[in-house]
Amino acid sequence: MSSLSHAAISDPLVWGPPEASPDERKLRLLGQALAEVLSGRRPPESVADRLTDRAYRDLVKAGRMIETKRAPFVGSPHVKEPKDGAVEMCLLVHCGERSHVLAVRLERRGVQWLCTDFETA
C-alpha cells in the first residue's frame, strides 16, 4: 500500500450539508481498501472508522472472500443515491484472471458517511 492511498483513506468521508454530492474519489478509495481487506492484503482495523459496528463485524467474519495472487485494483464506482442520506456503489475489482464485483451501501451519520453493508461476488 502506498503512503498516498493510506493518507487518502484516513481522511474522513465527509461531504458537508445533506444536499452535497459524494466525492467519487473517496468512494473509490474506500472500495479499494475494502477489496484489499477482503483479499487479505490489509487488516480490517484500517477501515473500522468507515463502517458501522455491524458492518465491521461482518467484514471481520467474512475473512478472505476475494482470492487473488496479485493485489486487487478497483475501477471507477457506479454510484446511485436511492434516497437522501444513502449511497450505493458497485465497483469492478480487477484481480488478474478473474474479476469480482463489490457492492457497498453507505449512510450519512451527521456529516460523515459510514458503510452499513457490503457484498462481493
C-alpha positions, 0 to 999 in steps of 0.5 A: 500500500502506498503512503498516498492511498493510506493518507487518502483513506484516513481522511474522513468521508465527509461531504458537508450539508445533506444536499452535497454530492459524494466525492467519487474519489473517496468512494473509490478509495474506500472500495479499494481498501475494502477489496484489499481487506477482503483479499487479505492484503490489509487488516480490517482495523484500517477501515473500522472508522468507515463502517458501522459496528455491524458492518465491521463485524461482518467484514471481520467474519467474512475473512478472505472472500476475494482470492487473488495472487496479485493485489486487487485494483478497483475501477471507477464506482457506479454510484446511485443515491436511492434516497437522501442520506444513502449511497450505493456503489458497485465497483469492478475489482480487477484481480488478474484472471478473474474479476469480482464485483463489490457492492457497498451501501453507505449512510450519512451519520451527521456529516460523515458517511459510514458503510452499513453493508457490503457484498462481493461476488 
